[in-house]
Amino acid sequence: METTPLSPAQKSALLSLLDDPSPTVRRALLARFTALGADAAPFLHEIARGAHPALARAASSFIEELQLADPVGEFLTFIRSLHYELETGALLLARTVNPQLDVGACCEQLDAIAARCTELIAEPATTREKCRIMNRVLFHEWGFRGNVEHYTDPRNSFIDEVLTRRQGIPLSLSLVYLLVAQRLSLPLEPIGLPGHFIVGCYDDEEPFFVDPFDRGLFRDVEEITTFLRSHQLEPKPADLMPTSVREVLCRSCRNLVNHYTLAQDIERAKLFARFVAEFEQTHARESA
């Protein structure tokens, strides 16, 4: 639905009262924002993202009370911030299609998986041995698996859906693996191979790799090289370098552009194409 921008005079009047502590003023503002409906959202979101702490808190409070959350705007703000954290980014990305996502429930499920791994790990243990425990918990006890049958289902890319349905694609299953590993303080890295996604460890004597899409199969450098060549890809040294959080999230958005296009959901394909463009433009500005 199209919204009607507030006039400068209206914005000024509302802004002058926004952080007034009087309950009477707050009730009057709440009534005014309720009457404005969706027209109030751009104004409140602009203030909530602004530099004035008191006004930002007041605007955020009205946004929450009026249920005017703007998940797309929040993810765009995250992209532009350049402060990329994997779990935060994955949850914000998922909220763009599921605004009611229960962030706490997602984090609690990851905590529970990590707690179960901790129960089974007998110290001292190497990172590889701990990964074997993770494989047992994730793929045998919890039943996570690659969704081979419906690979292009967009739900395979969202952290909340993957945790609920316990299936996904290589990138999203690697994401779950990494988020559990973070809770266990394991030095694992995302590895964005051409056409595939895995997890790598460079802290042991020899690097090793884990393929969460293949139930945690361990691979060494030679096996990765053979895997790529079997898919008519000539391996390059950079293929096995860790992938940045920015690129992990951007690649997830690229996958969603393709998957929503195949599902003929053009509006959502355009939305994720917008996110890809924002990642690329923000990176280009930062690198200039």
Secondary structure, DSSP 4 states (H G I P E B T S, - for coil): ---PPPPHHHHHHHHHHTT---HHHHHHHHHHHHHHGGGGHHHHHHHHTSS-HHHHHHHHHHHHHHT---HHHHHHHHHHH----HHHHHHHHHHTT-TT--HHHHHHHHHHHHHHHHHH--SS--HHHHHHHHHIIIIIIS--EE--TTTT-GGGG-HHHHHHH-EE-HHHHHHHHHHHHHHTT--EEEE--TT--EEEE-SSSS-EEEEGGGTTEEE-HHHHHHHHHHTT----GGGGSPPPHHHHHHHHHHHHHHHHHHTT-HHHHHHHHHHHHHHHHHHHHHH-
